[in-house]
Each structure stands twice: as C-alpha cells, then as structure tokens.
Amino acid sequence: MFTGIIEATGVISTISGSGTNKTFQIISSLAPELRVDQSLSHDGVCLTVESVTEHTYQVTAIAETLSRSILSDWRPGSRVNLERCLQFNGRLDGHLVQGHVDSTATCILRKNLEGSWIFRFEFPESFRNLIVEKGSVAVNGISLTCFNVTDNAFSVAIIPYTYDNTNIRDLYPKSLVNMEFDLIGKYVERMVNHENPMIKQA
C-alpha cells in the first residue's frame, strides 16, 4: 500500500528480457536504503526489489503488468517516480494507493500558467464511474486531485514542487501514463452497480 507521495525519481539503466518478462536495472538515490523483497511503487506499479547495489537495484515485471501499464514503453534513460510502501504509524499525506494500475491514460493538454501547470488526460470511458470531481486519482503513482471531470477525461493542477520532483515534467500531449482510481470509490461502485448476494440474502 502507498500514498501517492513520490519520494524520489530513478533512471532506467538497463533492460533485459526473459520469456515474456522484462527486468529493469534502476539507478536511484533510494538504492542504499532498499532491501531484497521490499515493495516499491514505480510510476504507480508495485514491483518487488530483487537485488540491490550501492547505486542501483533490480525489479522484474511480468506479462500481465506490462500489458496493463506503460512499463513496456520504458527505455534506458526513462525517469521513473518512486515511492516506498506506506508505514501505518505515519501520516497519510496523499490517499490510499495499491500500486495496481487500472488503465493507461493519454495526456491531451499541458498548459504552463507561470507558477503552476495544468495537465489534462483522456482515459477509457468504461472507467467513468470511478472518478468524481475533486476526487483523488494516481497518475504515474502521484496522488492528485482531479477537476473538470467528464466521462473520459479529467484535469489536474501541478504545483512547482511536484513538477520539479516527479516525471510529470516529462509529459507532453500524446504521452501515456499509468492510472489508478481511488480504492474506496472502486468498492462503492461495485456495491452500488453490481448485485451483492449478501445484501440480497439479508
């Protein structure tokens, strides 16, 4: 479980393949603090640390993860948002993020407001029930508040700190991002719009 508050960025160093899997070596300032078997969010995707050196670490993404996220588009030199898992004795500064990508979305607008930035993203309309005005959404693992929500698009406002310390500054129209919708909203949508046998029995 994560919060969507990015701790650091990493840079993809090398990529190798084995069957349908892809293994990534990542350079990051977090490397010395990581341990094998630790969960780490990469652009909003939860991956397990497999090995660690002084400056790098290794993770592997399987076919299911690659098919549902932008990880298959990573290249050496790609900048990645990183967050270690949530400690429940701390503050929840963002919102609850599982690290399970629901869909990818496409950037359709980047607007510089000379002090902040507006980005707009288009997503599959089948997810329209999972996003609400002023609700939370994770974009490449970043906890953001959405506005101007329609059935297939939403906007977010980016403050200078987020812009400078995440890979959102690398996004332009046509860029793909990972999206995870709000966890609580997904459960509510399931209960409201699908038959619940426990409720029916009661």
VOLOGU-503254 format. One line per 10 residues: number of its first residue (from 1); their letters; for each residue x, y, z of N, C-alpha, C. Coordinates in steps of 0.1 Angstrom, whole numbers. Atoms other than C-alpha are relative to their C-alpha. Example, Ala and Ser with C-alpha at 12.3 -4.5 7.8 and 13.67 -1.06 7.14 Angstrom:
BEGIN
1	as	9 -12 0 123 -45 78 9 12 0 ~ -9 -11 0 137 -11 71 -8 11 8
! end
This chain:
BEGIN
1	mftgiieatg	8 -12 0 0 0 0 9 12 0 ~ -8 -12 2 12 35 -9 -9 12 2 ~ 7 -12 -2 2 71 -5 -1 9 -12 ~ -1 -9 12 10 87 -39 8 12 2 ~ -10 -11 -2 36 110 -24 14 -5 -4 ~ -12 5 6 67 105 -45 12 4 8 ~ -12 -2 -8 99 101 -26 12 4 -8 ~ -11 -2 8 124 102 -54 -3 -5 -14 ~ 1 6 13 129 95 -91 12 -9 -2 ~ -11 9 4 150 68 -106 2 1 -15
11	vistisgsgt	-2 1 15 165 63 -141 3 -14 -4 ~ -2 14 6 163 31 -161 14 -1 -5 ~ -13 2 5 198 19 -166 1 -10 -11 ~ 0 11 10 194 -14 -185 -13 -8 1 ~ 12 8 1 165 -36 -196 4 -13 -7 ~ -2 13 6 167 -73 -203 -13 -8 1 ~ 12 8 1 141 -99 -212 3 -15 2 ~ 0 15 -2 134 -135 -202 -14 -5 -2 ~ 14 4 4 104 -151 -219 -8 12 -2 ~ 8 -12 1 76 -126 -215 2 11 10
21	nktfqiissl	-4 -10 -11 92 -108 -185 10 10 -5 ~ -11 -10 2 113 -77 -185 6 4 13 ~ -7 -3 -12 139 -70 -159 7 14 -2 ~ -5 -14 0 150 -34 -151 10 2 11 ~ -10 -5 -9 181 -21 -135 -2 15 1 ~ 4 -14 -3 173 13 -119 10 7 9 ~ -9 -8 -8 197 40 -107 -9 9 9 ~ 8 -8 -8 183 58 -77 7 3 13 ~ -5 -4 -13 193 77 -45 -6 -9 11 ~ 6 8 -10 170 53 -27 7 -14 2
31	apelrvdqsl	-6 14 1 191 22 -36 6 -4 13 ~ -6 5 -12 212 22 -4 -9 -3 11 ~ 10 2 -10 180 22 17 -9 -12 -2 ~ 9 11 4 163 -7 -1 6 -14 5 ~ -3 14 -3 163 -44 7 -7 -9 -9 ~ 7 10 9 155 -75 -13 -13 -4 6 ~ 14 3 -3 118 -84 -12 -8 12 4 ~ 8 -12 -3 107 -48 -5 -8 4 -11 ~ 9 -6 10 77 -34 -23 3 14 -3 ~ -3 -14 4 83 -2 -43 -9 3 -11
41	shdgvcltve	8 -5 10 60 18 -64 8 7 -11 ~ -8 -6 11 74 26 -99 -11 5 -10 ~ 10 -6 8 52 51 -118 -14 -6 4 ~ 13 5 -4 23 37 -97 -1 -15 -1 ~ 0 15 1 32 0 -103 8 -6 12 ~ -7 6 -11 41 -21 -72 9 -11 -6 ~ -9 11 4 72 -42 -80 9 -3 12 ~ -8 5 -11 94 -63 -58 15 1 -3 ~ -14 -1 2 131 -55 -53 7 -13 1 ~ -6 14 1 152 -85 -64 15 0 4
51	svtehtyqvt	-15 -1 -4 188 -73 -58 3 15 1 ~ -4 -14 -3 205 -41 -46 15 1 0 ~ -14 -4 -1 239 -25 -51 1 14 6 ~ -2 -13 -7 253 8 -38 -9 11 -7 ~ 7 -11 7 236 29 -65 -12 -5 -9 ~ 10 5 9 212 6 -84 -8 -12 7 ~ 8 12 -4 185 -21 -78 -7 -6 -12 ~ 6 7 11 167 -46 -99 -14 -4 3 ~ 13 5 -2 130 -54 -104 -4 -6 -14 ~ 5 7 12 111 -76 -129 -15 2 -1
61	aiaetlsrsi	14 -1 3 77 -70 -145 -5 -12 -9 ~ 5 12 8 56 -100 -158 -9 5 -11 ~ 8 -4 12 35 -100 -189 -13 7 4 ~ 13 -6 -5 2 -91 -170 3 15 3 ~ -3 -14 -4 19 -59 -156 4 8 -12 ~ -5 -7 12 35 -50 -189 -12 4 -9 ~ 12 -2 9 1 -53 -207 -9 11 5 ~ 9 -10 -6 -17 -30 -183 6 13 4 ~ -7 -12 -4 8 -3 -178 9 5 -11 ~ -10 -6 10 34 19 -195 14 -6 1
71	lsdwrpgsrv	-14 5 -2 63 -2 -183 6 -6 -12 ~ -5 5 13 66 -18 -217 6 10 -9 ~ -5 -11 8 74 16 -231 13 6 7 ~ -13 -5 -6 103 22 -206 12 -2 -9 ~ -13 2 7 137 27 -222 11 4 9 ~ -12 -5 -8 172 32 -208 0 16 -1 ~ 1 -14 -1 172 68 -196 -13 5 4 ~ 13 -4 -5 135 69 -187 0 3 14 ~ 0 -4 -14 128 88 -155 -13 -6 6 ~ 11 7 -7 105 69 -130 -2 5 14
81	nlerclqfng	4 -4 -13 86 80 -100 0 -12 10 ~ -2 11 -10 94 60 -68 -6 4 13 ~ 5 -1 -14 77 55 -35 1 -13 7 ~ 0 12 -8 84 30 -8 -14 -2 7 ~ 13 3 -5 54 13 9 -3 8 12 ~ 5 -8 -11 33 31 35 3 -7 13 ~ -1 4 -14 41 28 72 -12 5 7 ~ 13 -4 -6 9 28 92 2 7 13 ~ -2 -9 -12 25 47 121 3 14 -4 ~ -3 -14 5 29 78 99 -13 6 -5
91	rldghlvqgh	11 -8 5 7 104 83 -3 -5 -14 ~ 4 3 14 -13 97 51 -1 13 -7 ~ -1 -13 7 -3 127 31 -8 1 -13 ~ 7 0 13 -19 116 -2 -13 -7 2 ~ 11 8 -2 -45 89 -5 4 -15 -1 ~ -4 14 0 -46 51 -3 2 -5 -15 ~ -3 5 14 -29 37 -35 6 -14 1 ~ -4 14 -1 -25 0 -40 13 -3 -9 ~ -11 3 9 1 1 -68 -5 -10 -10 ~ 6 8 11 -23 -18 -91 -6 9 -10
101	vdstatcilr	5 -9 10 -28 1 -123 -13 -5 -6 ~ 12 4 6 -63 1 -136 0 2 -15 ~ 1 -3 14 -57 16 -170 12 10 -3 ~ -8 -10 4 -34 38 -190 -8 12 -5 ~ 7 -12 5 -44 74 -200 10 8 -9 ~ -8 -8 9 -32 98 -226 0 15 3 ~ -1 -15 -2 -20 134 -220 -5 7 -12 ~ 5 -8 12 -40 157 -242 2 15 1 ~ -2 -15 -2 -31 191 -227 11 2 10 ~ -10 -4 -10 -1 206 -210 0 15 -1
111	knlegswifr	1 -15 0 -5 243 -200 8 6 11 ~ -9 -7 -9 21 265 -183 -7 12 5 ~ 6 -12 -5 4 290 -160 9 10 7 ~ -10 -9 -6 36 307 -150 0 0 16 ~ 0 2 -14 37 293 -115 -7 -13 4 ~ 5 13 -1 17 261 -119 -3 -5 -14 ~ 2 6 13 8 237 -147 -13 -7 1 ~ 12 8 1 -25 222 -159 3 -11 -10 ~ -1 11 9 -24 187 -174 -14 -6 -2 ~ 13 7 2 -54 170 -190 2 -14 -6
121	fefpesfrnl	-2 13 4 -57 133 -195 -13 -6 -5 ~ 11 7 6 -80 111 -216 1 -15 4 ~ -1 14 -4 -89 76 -203 -12 -7 -6 ~ 11 7 5 -112 48 -214 -13 3 7 ~ 13 -4 -5 -149 57 -209 -6 -11 9 ~ 6 11 -8 -156 23 -193 4 2 15 ~ -4 -3 -14 -139 37 -161 -7 13 5 ~ 6 -13 -4 -162 68 -159 -6 0 14 ~ 6 1 -13 -179 56 -127 10 0 12 ~ -10 1 -10 -146 55 -108 7 13 3
131	ivekgsvavn	-7 -13 -2 -137 92 -110 -11 11 2 ~ 10 -10 -3 -155 122 -95 7 13 1 ~ -5 -14 -2 -150 160 -94 6 2 14 ~ -8 -2 -12 -124 169 -68 4 -13 8 ~ -4 13 -6 -117 132 -61 15 -2 -2 ~ -15 4 1 -83 115 -59 2 -10 -11 ~ -4 9 11 -65 98 -87 15 -1 1 ~ -14 1 0 -30 84 -90 4 0 -15 ~ -5 -1 13 -12 94 -122 15 -3 1 ~ -14 5 -1 22 76 -126 4 0 15
141	gisltcfnvt	-3 1 -14 19 70 -89 -1 12 8 ~ 2 -13 -7 13 107 -80 -14 2 5 ~ 13 -3 -5 -16 114 -57 -4 14 -5 ~ 5 -13 6 -36 142 -75 -15 2 2 ~ 14 -3 -1 -69 159 -72 -5 4 -14 ~ 4 -2 14 -89 159 -105 -12 10 0 ~ 11 -9 2 -113 185 -118 -3 1 -15 ~ 5 0 14 -132 193 -150 -2 -14 -5 ~ 1 14 3 -141 156 -150 -12 -2 -10 ~ 11 4 10 -161 142 -180 0 -15 0
151	dnafsvaiip	1 15 0 -169 106 -189 13 -6 -5 ~ -13 6 5 -134 102 -205 12 9 2 ~ -11 -9 -2 -112 130 -193 0 7 13 ~ -1 -8 -13 -100 150 -163 13 8 -1 ~ -11 -9 -1 -76 178 -155 6 -1 14 ~ -7 -1 -13 -50 181 -127 8 13 0 ~ -8 -12 -1 -32 212 -114 13 -4 8 ~ -13 5 -6 5 207 -106 8 12 6 ~ -7 -10 -7 24 228 -81 15 -1 -4 ~ -14 0 3 61 237 -86 8 -12 6
161	ytydntnird	-8 11 -6 74 211 -61 -3 -13 -7 ~ 3 13 7 56 182 -78 6 0 -14 ~ -5 -1 13 66 194 -112 15 -2 0 ~ -15 1 0 103 196 -102 5 -13 5 ~ -4 12 -7 104 163 -82 -6 -13 -5 ~ 5 12 6 85 139 -104 2 0 -15 ~ -2 0 15 85 128 -140 -12 6 -7 ~ 11 -6 7 53 147 -147 5 11 -9 ~ -6 -11 8 76 174 -161 4 -6 -14 ~ -3 6 13 84 149 -189 -11 -3 -9
171	lypkslvnme	12 3 8 48 146 -201 -4 11 -9 ~ 5 -10 11 35 163 -233 -12 -7 -6 ~ 11 6 7 4 157 -254 5 -13 -7 ~ -2 14 5 3 120 -265 8 -9 9 ~ -7 9 -9 24 108 -236 -10 -9 8 ~ 9 10 -7 9 77 -219 4 0 15 ~ -2 1 -14 6 75 -181 -8 -12 6 ~ 7 10 -7 -4 48 -156 -11 7 9 ~ 10 -5 -8 -37 54 -138 -5 -10 10 ~ 7 8 -9 -51 40 -106 -11 9 7
181	fdligkyver	11 -7 -6 -85 51 -95 -1 -2 15 ~ 1 0 -14 -95 57 -59 -5 -14 5 ~ 4 13 -5 -97 24 -39 -14 0 6 ~ 13 0 -7 -127 34 -18 -11 1 -11 ~ 9 -1 11 -145 45 -50 -3 -12 -7 ~ 2 12 7 -140 12 -66 -9 -10 7 ~ 9 9 -8 -156 -7 -37 -14 5 0 ~ 13 -6 0 -185 17 -36 -7 -3 -13 ~ 6 2 13 -191 14 -74 -4 -15 -1 ~ 3 14 1 -190 -24 -71 -13 -3 8
191	mvnhenpmik	12 3 -8 -216 -24 -43 -13 6 -6 ~ 12 -7 5 -239 1 -60 -5 -5 -13 ~ 4 3 13 -239 -11 -95 1 -15 -4 ~ 0 14 2 -235 -49 -91 -7 -7 11 ~ 8 7 -10 -257 -74 -73 9 -5 11 ~ -8 5 -11 -244 -82 -39 -8 -11 7 ~ 8 11 -5 -255 -117 -28 -3 1 15 ~ 2 -1 -15 -250 -109 9 -12 9 3 ~ 11 -10 -2 -274 -79 7 -13 -7 -4 ~ 12 7 5 -299 -100 -13 -5 -10 10
201	qa	3 10 -10 -298 -128 13 -6 6 12 ~ 5 -6 -12 -304 -104 42 -14 5 -3
! end
